Each structure stands twice: as structure tokens, then as C-alpha cells.
Amino acid sequence: MNEEEVLAALRRVVDPDLGKDIVTLGWVSDLKVDGGAVSFTLKLTTPACPFQQDLVRQSKEVLEAMGASRVQVNVVYDVPRTTPADNLATHKIRNIIAVGSGKGGVGKSTVAVNLAVALAMTGARVGLLDADIYGASVPLMIGANTPPEVAGENLLKPTEVAGIKVMSVGLLVPPGTPIIWRGALVTKAIQEFIANVDWGELDYMIVDLPPGTGDAPLTVAQNLKLTGAIIVTTPQRASLEVALKTLTMFRKLEVPIIGIVENMSYLVCPHCGREIDVFGKGSVETVARHMQVPFLGSIPIDPRLREAEDNGELLVDFQDSPAAKALMDIARRVASKVSLLAYSRKKEEGEEGGGLSAFLPMPPKR
């Protein structure tokens, strides 16, 4: 075998999302062929890649089929950037993902926290910004109780917990203290959390927005070049209809919709294991299809979720939990969608031709 033959074989290994082979995508490097021994580096766009094992397995299979006696695949990651590199406040943050909802009580913060933790568990560098100023619940959910340190003049260092950098107004005030601010102060606080916090190098920043379409979501959308937004809702019609208003707001602001999550989708009976549709499972997926936005998945009702959050534990640590598994799957889909968005933005800029519409639903240009 020679390098040309090996590369020709690896062209049969195709990424399911992008529809192109790993050689054309530039993911193969450091190729070495020594008799029947082949080694190369496979550079993926995220450590949360849902197809990593399949791509490695297929690479080995096609090379062994042509006679390779030993194949070594070294997997590395290079998370692509969707945020502007020239923004001083966020130039070290590669992707910024907002998590919003139409109304409170649908589990938006639960999804934001566990999404951040799940991405960090894969090896990604993750930050979590709690932009829900009035209802800051992220510190309790993630078990963060250490105030941020001063890193310099007018600069704070975020609290680190579970491998995540966390910033929340809940870390700056005594427990139980209400935030009684007008909208202008909320806007200023969020702007300072972005500009005056030393986030360092991040692959993903997850922003937990307050529910609705008020000052805080507008501030985040207008002050940050968001990678995209995730909408969280429960299956009931009342929740879903207001969630769609939030989705429409992001579209008007020309923010891509990464997808919709159906929380509290169903209850797994602890005795027989049967799924019980408490609120009407499946309605969110139907609406997502109608709105032409990705459906990221359903999260079942799990009593352990409440126990974990009350104790500052993390549901994704409970590997036998159906809700934990659903959250991990959603995190992988989100990472995949972000990589698709970065790739399609490169295409839009003319590097490979094409547009965004083939990958993620984008709002119409005004």
C-alpha cells in the first residue's frame, strides 16, 4: 500500500451530517504507511461528535479490507468558530448558544445546565452564563457557591465547577436576596457579564436566558453574535404557543434556530417501565416539523432530576437515568448542529460555495 491508495480508501468514509468524506473535509493528517501498518490523525469538529466511533470503525474497516494489518487512528478535536474573532469581549469564545423559552417552569435552566455539563464531559471547554437575572437558579442547580474572584481592574474570574466556568448574579448576592431592578439595570448587568468577565478560551458558552421576549433576551441577541438559539418547551398547547413566540423573536433578530427541545415529555412508570404521556408527548416534534426547525429530542419526567437539582448534583451523572441519557443525546446533536452551522458559514463566505439553507433553517434577511 502507498499513501495515495490509503487516501483513496478513506474517501469512502463519509460524515453523515456534511455528506462529504473525511479526506475532502481535510480531517485526515499525519498519514504514515509502513508496509501493512497505517496510522493517521482524524481531526473532528467537536469532542461531542455523535459519529466519532462510526468514523473510526469505518476507517479501520476500509483499510483492513485492502490489506492493512494494523490501523491506528488518533482522534483530535478542533471546534470551529461561529463568533466574530475581532470582538474583544468574546474573541476567545468560539460558539455562543442561547437557551430560551416562552414561559417559566418548562425546564429551560435544567436543559441549559445539563447541556453545559454534558458538553464538558466530552472534553470541550465550556462556560455557562446565567442571564436570568431575576430568577438566577444556575448556582443551585450546578452546586456553585463560591463567589467569583477579582481577576483585575473591573474584571472578574468566573467560578469553576464540574469543569465549567460559571457566572451568575446568584453568586454575587447573599442567598435569598431578590434582584429588584428595572430593565436598564438588567441590561447593564448582562453586558458586564459579557465584557468584564475573564472567560478565557471556550469552545462553547451556554447562555441561560430568562423566559419570554423581554430586555434580557434582546440584550443577549443584540450584544452577542450568537451561534444560535435553543427553544425549550413542554408539550402542552399553552407552553408551546408562547415558545413559538420566542422562536419568532430570534428569527426576527436573524439568530439561527439550532432546534427545539421537548421537556417533561412523558413519565416512565417505575413499576412496569411503560411510558405515560402526561402532557401529550410528540406535539413539539410535530410543530418543529411544521416550522421547519430541528427537533433535538424529548426529555422524560424523572424524579431524580428534582432531587439532583435540589442537592446541587447533576442529572447527567446518573447514567441509568432515561432523562440523563436524553440530555446527553441532545448535547451531541447540539454540538453536531453547531459544527454544521460553522461549516455552512464558511460555504456562505465563498470558501466552498453554497448557502446556509441546506444545513440549518435561517431567518430571512431583512
N, C-alpha and C positions, 0 to 999 in steps of 0.2 A: 504493500500500500504506500501511497505518497499523499502529500497534503491536499493536492487537487482532488484526488479520489475521496478523501475523507470529507472535505468540504462539500463535494457533490452529494455524498450520502446524507450529510447533516441538513442539506436543503430540503430533505423530506420531512424534517421535524418542524411543524408549523404551530405557531402560537394561536390558540383558538379565538382569542379576542381580536387580535390585529389581523389575522388571516394571512400572515406572512411567515416565511421560515426564519429560523434563528440566525442563519448566515446573512440573509438580506437585511435583517434588522440590526446587524452589527453586534450581536450578542456573543459571538464566538471570538475568542482571542487566545493568545499564548498557546497556539496549537503545536504539539510535538508528536511526531510519528517516529517510532523506533522499532522497526520490524513489525511485530504484531501488537505492540503496546502503543496506545494512543492516549494522550491527555490534552485537555483544553480547559479554558475558563469560560463559564457561562455567566454572563452579566445580565441579571434580571432587573426590572424596573422597580421592584418592591420586595422586601423580605416577606410580605404577606401574600405573595403571588399564589393564587389558588391552583395554578397548573405546574408548580415547580417540580413536584415528584413525577408528573407525567412527562414533562420535557426531558428530565434527566433519564427516565426509564426508556423513552423512545430513542434518545441519543445513543444509549448503550446498545439497544436492540438493533438499530440500523448499522452500527459499526461492527457488532459481533456477527451480523448476518453476512458482512462482506469479508469476514475472516479475522477480525481483531481478537487477539487472545486476552487482552486486558484493556479496559477502558476506565480512565479516571476523569471525572467531571468535577471541577472545582467551581462551586457556585458563589458568586459575589453579587452585591446589590449596588445600584446607583439610581436612587429615587429621582425622577426628573422634576424640574421646576415648572410651576404654572404661575407663580407670582413674579412681579417685576423685580429684576436684580438691582435696579437703580433706586429703589425705595429704601432710605436709610433705616427706617423703623422696622422693616420686615425683610431686608435683603438676605438675612441668614435663614429665613423660613421658606422652605420650598413650596409648601402647599398649605392653604388655609381653608378649612372646611367648616361651614356654619351648620349647626343643628337647630332647627326651629320647629314650631308647632303653632296651630291656630289658637289653642286654648291650653290652660294649665291642667295638670293631673293626668296627662296621657303618657307620661314616662319619658319625656324629652331628655331630661337631665340624666336619667338612667341610661338611655342609649348613648348620650354624649360621653359619660364617664366610662362605660364599659367598652365603647368603641376605642377610646384613647388607650385604655389598658390593654385591650386585645391587640392593637397595633404595636404597642410597646413590647408585648410578649413575643412578637415575631422578630424583634431586634431593631425595630425602627426607632428613631429619635422623635419623641412626641411631647407636645405641650398642650395644656388644657386651660383655656381662658374662660372663666365664669363671667359672662356678660349679663347674667340675670341679677342685676344689682339689688332689686327689691326682694327677690326670693332666692338669694345665694344658698344653694344646697350642696354644691360640689364638695366643699371641705368635709361635710358629714359623710357623704356617700363614699368618698375615697379614703377617709380616715386621715385627713390632713389637719393638723392642729398647731403646726409651727409657723409663726409669722414670717413673712419674707424678710430677708436680710437686706441691709443697705449696701449696694454694690458700688456706689459713687455718688457724686452730686446729682440729686434729682433722678437717681437710678436705683431700682430695686432688683434683687435677685429672687426669682420665683422659688417657692417651696418645692422640694422634690419628694415624691412619694411613689412607690411602686414603679420606679423608673420613669416617672412622668414629671415634667415641670408644670406646676400648678400656680395660677394666680386668681384670687377671688377677693372681693370686698369682705367676704366672711372671714378671711384670715387677718384682716386689719382692724376689726372692731370686736369688742367682747361678745361672747355668745349671748344670744337673746336680744341684742341691740337692734332696733329697727332702723332702716335707712329711710329717713323722711326728707326726700329731696325732690325738687322739681326736675322737669325733663332736661333742662340745660345742664344741671349738675351731673345727671346720669350720663349725658353725652360726654361731658368733660372727663369723667372718671374712666369711661371706656377708652377714650382717646389716650389717656395717660397709661392705662394698662397696656396699650399697644406700643407707645413711643418711649415710655420711661421704665420699661422692664427689660432687663438683660436676658432675653430668651435663649441666646446662643444659637447654635446650629440645630435646626429642627427639620425633619423630613415632613412631619405633619403637625399642624396646630388645629386642634378641635375647639370650636367656639360654641359654648352653650348659651344660646340666645334666650331671652325671656319670651313667653308666648305672645302671639299677636303680631301686629304690624306697626308698632309704635316707634318711639325715639331710638331705643337701643338697636333693634334690627336695622333701622335705617342708617344709624351711625356706623355700624359694622360694615354694612354693604357699601356705603359711600366712602369710608375711610380706608378700607382694605380692598385689595384686588383679590376677591375671593376666588378660590378654585371652583367652588360650587356649594350648593346647599342640599341638606338632607331634611326631609319633612317627616315628622313623627306624628302618628295619629292612631286612635283606636277605631275599631270597625263601625261604631255607631254613626248614624247619619249626622247627628248634631256635631260630633267631633270632626268627622270627615269634611263636612261642608266648610267649617271655619279653617281647617287645614288647607283646603284648596285656595282660600283667600291668601294665605301666607305664600303658597306656591306662586300664585299670580303676582304677588308683590315682588318676589325675586325675579320673575320673568320681566316685569316692567323695569326693574333695575339692571336687566341684562346680566343676571347671575345664572350660570348653568344649574340645572337641577340634576344632582347626582342620583337621586332616587327617593322613594317613599318607603317608610318602614311601618308595618302594621304591628303595634304593640298590644298586649293583652288579647291576643288573637283567639286563644282557646285555653281551656283548662284540662290538664291531664289528670284523670281520676287516679288518686294514689292507691286505690284498691284493685282496679281492673286494668288500668293503663289506657282506658278509652278516652278519646278526645271529646270534650264537651264544648260546643260553641256557645259561650256565654253571651257574647256581644255580636255574633254574626260573622264568623271567620270568612275571609275571601272577598269581602266587599272592597277593601282597599286595593287589592290586586286588580279587580275589575275596573275600578276608577283609574288606576295608574295606566292600564292599557288604553282606556278611553282618552286620557290626557296625553298619551304618548310619552310617558316618562318611565324610567326603570323602576321596577318593583324589587326592593332589596331583600325582602324577606319578612317572615312573621315570627313574633316572639310570644311564646305562650305565657299564661299566668303561672307564676312559680312562687309559692310561699317562702322559699328560701331567699328569694330576691329581697323581700321586705326585711327579713332577718339580717341578711348580709349588709344592706344599706344602713339599717339602724345601728349596726355594730362597726361600721366603717370598714367592712370587708368587701370583697369584690366577687361578684357572681361568677365571672369568668374563671375564677379559681376552682369552682365546683364543676369538675369535668363531666360528672354524671348527670348534670342538670340539663334538661331539654332547652331551657332558656339560655344557659351559658353556651351551649352548642350553637343555638341560633344566632347569638350575638357574635361569636367567633366567625361564623359563616358570613354574616353581614359585614364584618370588618374586612374580610378578604375580598368581598365583592366591591366594597367602597375603594379599597386600595387598587383593585383592578380598573374601576371606573376612572379613578384619578390618573392612572397611567395612560389609559385611553385618551383622556382629555388632553394630557400633555403631548401625546403623540399627534393628536389631531390638530392641536395648536401649531405644532411645527409644520404640519402639512398646510395649514392656512397661511402660514408665513412664507410659503413657497418653497420649502426645502424638498418636499416630495410631491407637491401639487395636491389638490383635493380640498375638502372643506370639513367643517365640524359635524355637519348634519348626519354623516354616516356613522357616527360613533355615539354622541350624546345629544339629546334634544336641547337645542339652544334657543334662547328667546330671539324674536325677530329684531333686527336693527331698526332703531328709530330714524 
